[in-house]
C-alpha cells in the first residue's frame, strides 16, 4: 500500500500536519494546501469519502474532487499525504436557527463565537505514506 496513489499525484512541497491546517488558515475560508495525516475512517469508498484526524479530538471531513476515485476501507489507520482545498464551514447554532438567521454571507468575525466550525478537504490527489 505504501506509495499507492489515488487521484492525481499530490504535490508534496510544503506539506503540513493536519493538526496545523486550521491555525495556518487564519481568517481565510479556503486555501489550497498539501497535508499529511491519519485516516480515521473511510465512510464511502466510491468518491473517496473519509475522515482525517486533525488532533485534539477534531476531525476533517475529506472527499475526492473526482467522484470516479474509489478508495479501500483498509486505508483506515494509514498515514496519507493529500493535496487539495481546505475549507472552513460554519454551522449555525440553535439560536441562529430559531431567529431565522443563516451564516451565509457573513464574515467569520460576524458569526457567533459558539457557531460550530467544521473543516472539510476536497482532495485532488492522495498518496499512502505509511
Secondary structure, 3 states (H helix, E strand, C coil): CCCCEEECCCCCCCCEEHHHHHHHHCCCCEEEEEEEEEEEEEEECECCEEEEECCCCCEEEEEECCCCCECCHHHCCCEEEEEEEEEEEEECCHHHHHHCCCCCCCCHHHCCCCCEEEEEEEEEEEEECC
